[in-house]
């Protein structure tokens, strides 16, 4: 019975969800000079931050948020009928493999576990000395849980009104990168908003591809995504802007970072498949053929995060 739950968790989305954490924690560790190397000695040869308890707690918490979001998406679209005869991966509630009640219970359990993980992150990062920061991040954690559920669940589900791109950009980009950076430094560095914006834009590009693929069925079921609102051709132009915007932000950060070297530009390797994706999107006519492109962009974003974190 575990296979349907793994399918509902949509494991292929997890690398994208942790990309911002990898970038934010690595930059935060570098700027704070907190080389926490007492743990996870098996990570020999990895960046020091990858050996810290805080880093792995952040990773687990983010995975919890993503799985919760995927469960809620499966539940919300399933009970609305949006996932009937959908392209791409089969959805568990829509197919009847998992009942709405079972999925709702799974959402509650996942939300509780994720909140406990978030509290653990807050305690490890701030202890008892920074109560105001702890309250702020607890509020952000609860907000993230609500946002994960409200994407497709409820009468005011924002995924059905074209606001999904904004929330993905904010939570996958700014909150993920800048938030995890703050956990290490206890301060804000506005330069960090450049790589945070890059991650946010690439994450929005994945959602845009998903919405381009599902445009016709979404429109028929009243799911007014940004793609449905702007139309197919404008969605392609928007997609180009997202990827090129991410590239621009990354180059600006590296060029103005006084500690940068030639190695700092290795992240450009990740943009090779992204440029290829732009070509495929430009030529696309059959919407279901966009499905493999989601994995390409998601894994390219993950590769970008790894290279950017290691060499910057």
C-alpha positions in Angstrom: 0.0 0.0 0.0 3.0 2.3 0.2 3.4 2.7 -3.5 0.3 4.9 -4.0 1.5 7.1 -1.2 4.9 7.5 -2.8 3.1 8.4 -6.0 1.0 11.0 -4.2 4.1 12.4 -2.5 5.5 13.0 -6.1 9.1 12.3 -5.2 10.3 13.9 -8.5 9.4 17.3 -7.1 11.6 17.0 -4.0 15.0 18.1 -5.7 13.4 21.3 -6.8 12.0 22.0 -3.3 15.3 21.7 -1.6 17.3 23.8 -4.1 16.7 27.0 -2.3 17.7 25.4 1.0 21.0 24.3 -0.5 21.8 27.7 -1.8 20.6 29.6 1.3 22.3 27.4 3.9 25.6 27.3 2.0 25.8 31.0 1.5 24.7 31.6 5.1 27.3 29.3 6.4 30.0 31.0 4.3 29.0 34.5 5.4 28.6 33.6 9.1 31.9 31.6 9.2 30.1 28.9 11.2 31.7 25.8 9.9 29.7 23.2 11.8 31.7 20.1 11.0 31.1 18.0 14.1 28.3 16.0 12.5 27.8 13.8 9.5 31.5 13.0 9.0 30.5 10.7 6.2 30.1 13.9 4.1 33.9 14.2 3.8 34.7 16.3 0.8 31.4 18.1 0.9 31.0 21.8 1.7 31.1 22.2 5.5 27.5 23.3 5.9 26.3 19.9 4.5 27.8 18.3 7.6 25.6 20.3 10.0 22.5 19.3 11.9 20.8 22.6 11.0 21.2 22.0 7.3 19.6 18.6 7.3 16.8 19.7 9.6 16.1 22.5 7.0 16.1 19.9 4.2 13.7 17.6 6.1 11.4 20.5 6.9 11.3 21.6 3.3 10.6 18.1 2.1 7.7 18.0 4.6 6.3 21.2 3.2 6.6 19.9 -0.3 4.9 16.5 0.4 2.1 18.3 2.2 1.6 20.6 -0.8 1.6 17.5 -3.1 -1.0 15.7 -0.9 -3.1 18.9 -0.8 -2.8 19.3 -4.6 -3.9 15.7 -5.1 -6.8 16.1 -2.7 -8.0 19.5 -3.9 -7.8 18.8 -7.7 -9.2 15.3 -7.1 -12.4 16.4 -5.4 -12.9 19.2 -7.9 -12.5 16.9 -10.8 -9.6 18.8 -12.3 -7.4 15.7 -12.4 -9.9 13.6 -14.4 -8.2 12.3 -17.6 -5.1 14.5 -16.8 -1.8 14.3 -18.7 1.3 13.2 -16.9 1.4 11.3 -13.6 -1.8 9.6 -12.3 -3.3 11.3 -9.3 -4.4 9.1 -6.4 -7.6 10.7 -5.3 -8.9 11.3 -8.8 -8.2 7.7 -9.7 -9.9 6.4 -6.5 -6.8 4.6 -5.3 -6.7 6.8 -2.2 -9.9 8.1 -0.8 -10.4 11.8 0.0 -10.7 11.0 3.7 -7.5 9.1 3.7 -5.7 11.9 1.9 -7.1 14.5 4.3 -5.8 12.5 7.3 -2.4 12.2 5.6 -2.4 15.9 5.2 -3.0 16.5 8.9 -0.3 14.0 9.9 2.2 15.5 7.5 1.4 19.0 8.7 2.0 18.1 12.3 5.3 16.3 11.5 6.5 19.3 9.4 5.6 21.8 12.1 7.6 19.7 14.6 10.5 19.7 12.3 10.2 23.5 11.8 10.2 24.0 15.6 13.4 21.9 15.7 15.0 24.1 13.1 14.1 27.2 15.1 15.5 25.8 18.3 18.8 24.7 16.8 19.2 28.0 15.0 18.1 30.5 17.7 18.1 28.5 21.0 16.5 30.6 23.8 18.5 33.7 23.1 16.6 35.1 20.1 12.9 34.8 21.1 11.7 37.4 18.6 13.4 35.5 15.7 11.9 32.3 17.0 8.4 33.8 16.9 8.9 35.2 13.5 10.1 31.9 12.0 7.3 30.0 13.8 4.8 32.4 12.1 6.5 31.8 8.7 6.4 28.0 9.2 2.6 28.1 10.0 2.1 30.4 7.0 4.0 28.0 4.8 1.8 25.1 5.9 -1.4 27.1 5.2 -0.1 28.1 1.8 0.8 24.5 0.9 -2.8 23.5 1.7 -4.6 26.5 0.2 -3.0 26.1 -3.2 -5.9 23.9 -4.4 -8.0 23.3 -1.3 -11.0 25.5 -0.3 -13.2 28.0 -2.1 -10.4 30.6 -2.1 -7.7 28.2 -3.4 -5.1 30.6 -4.9 -4.0 28.1 -7.5 -7.4 28.5 -9.2 -7.1 32.3 -9.5 -3.7 32.6 -11.2 -1.7 33.4 -8.0 0.3 30.1 -7.9 3.3 31.6 -9.6 3.6 34.4 -7.0 3.5 32.0 -4.1 6.0 29.5 -5.7 8.4 32.4 -6.3 8.1 33.7 -2.8 8.2 30.3 -0.9 10.6 28.4 -3.1 12.8 31.5 -3.8 12.9 34.3 -1.3 11.7 32.5 1.8 13.7 29.4 1.1 17.0 31.0 0.3 16.9 34.2 2.4 15.2 32.4 5.3 17.7 29.6 5.5 20.5 32.2 5.1 19.1 34.1 8.1 19.1 31.0 10.2 22.9 31.0 10.0 23.8 34.7 10.0 20.9 36.2 12.1 21.1 39.1 9.6 20.0 40.2 6.1 22.3 40.7 3.2 20.4 42.1 0.3 22.8 40.6 -2.2 21.3 37.2 -1.3 18.0 38.3 -2.9 19.7 37.8 -6.3 20.3 34.0 -6.1 17.0 33.8 -4.1 15.2 35.5 -7.0 17.0 33.1 -9.5 15.7 30.0 -7.6 12.3 31.5 -7.4 12.1 32.3 -11.1 13.3 28.8 -12.0 10.7 27.2 -9.7 8.0 29.4 -11.3 9.2 28.1 -14.7 8.5 24.5 -13.5 5.0 25.5 -12.5 4.5 27.4 -15.8 5.4 24.2 -17.7 2.9 22.2 -15.7 0.2 24.8 -16.3 1.1 25.0 -20.1 0.7 21.2 -20.3 -2.7 21.3 -18.5 -4.0 24.5 -20.0 -7.0 23.1 -21.9 -8.2 20.8 -19.0 -7.6 23.6 -16.4 -9.7 26.0 -18.4 -12.5 23.5 -18.7 -12.5 22.9 -14.9 -12.4 26.6 -14.0 -8.8 26.5 -12.9 -7.7 29.9 -14.0 -3.9 29.6 -13.9 -1.7 32.4 -15.2 -1.3 30.4 -18.4 -5.1 30.1 -18.9 -5.3 33.9 -18.3 -2.5 34.9 -20.7 -2.8 32.3 -23.4 -0.4 29.9 -24.9 1.9 32.3 -26.8 2.3 34.7 -24.0 3.0 31.8 -21.6 5.9 30.9 -23.8 7.3 34.4 -23.7 6.8 34.4 -19.9 8.7 31.1 -19.7 11.6 32.6 -21.6 11.6 35.6 -19.2 11.7 33.4 -16.1 14.8 31.5 -17.3 16.6 34.5 -18.6 15.8 36.4 -15.5 17.3 33.7 -13.3 20.4 33.7 -15.5 20.7 37.5 -15.2 20.3 37.6 -11.4 22.9 34.9 -11.0 25.4 36.7 -13.2 24.9 40.0 -11.4 25.5 38.3 -8.1 28.7 36.7 -9.2 30.0 39.8 -11.0 29.5 42.1 -7.9 30.7 39.5 -5.3 34.2 40.5 -4.5 35.0 36.9 -3.4 34.1 35.5 -6.8 36.5 33.6 -9.1 36.3 31.9 -12.4 35.0 28.8 -10.6 31.9 30.9 -9.6 30.6 30.7 -13.1 30.4 26.9 -13.2 26.7 27.2 -12.4 26.3 28.2 -16.1 26.5 24.4 -16.9 23.0 24.1 -15.5 21.6 26.6 -18.0 22.6 24.4 -21.0 19.5 22.1 -20.6 17.5 25.1 -19.7 18.3 26.8 -23.0 17.4 23.5 -24.7 14.1 23.6 -22.8 13.4 27.1 -24.1 13.8 25.7 -27.7 11.4 22.8 -27.0 8.8 25.1 -25.5 9.1 27.5 -28.4 8.4 24.7 -30.9 5.7 22.9 -28.8 2.3 22.2 -30.3 1.2 19.0 -28.5 0.8 20.0 -24.9 1.4 16.5 -23.4 4.9 16.5 -24.9 5.8 19.2 -22.3 5.6 16.7 -19.4 9.2 15.5 -19.7 10.3 19.1 -19.7 9.1 19.5 -16.1 11.8 17.0 -15.0 14.4 18.7 -17.1 13.8 22.1 -15.6 13.4 20.8 -12.0 16.7 18.8 -12.2 18.5 21.7 -13.9 17.4 23.9 -11.0 18.8 21.3 -8.6 22.1 21.2 -10.5 22.2 25.0 -10.5 21.7 25.0 -6.7 24.5 22.5 -6.1 27.0 24.2 -8.4 26.1 27.6 -7.1 26.4 26.5 -3.5 29.7 24.7 -3.9 31.5 27.4 -6.0 30.2 30.6 -4.5 
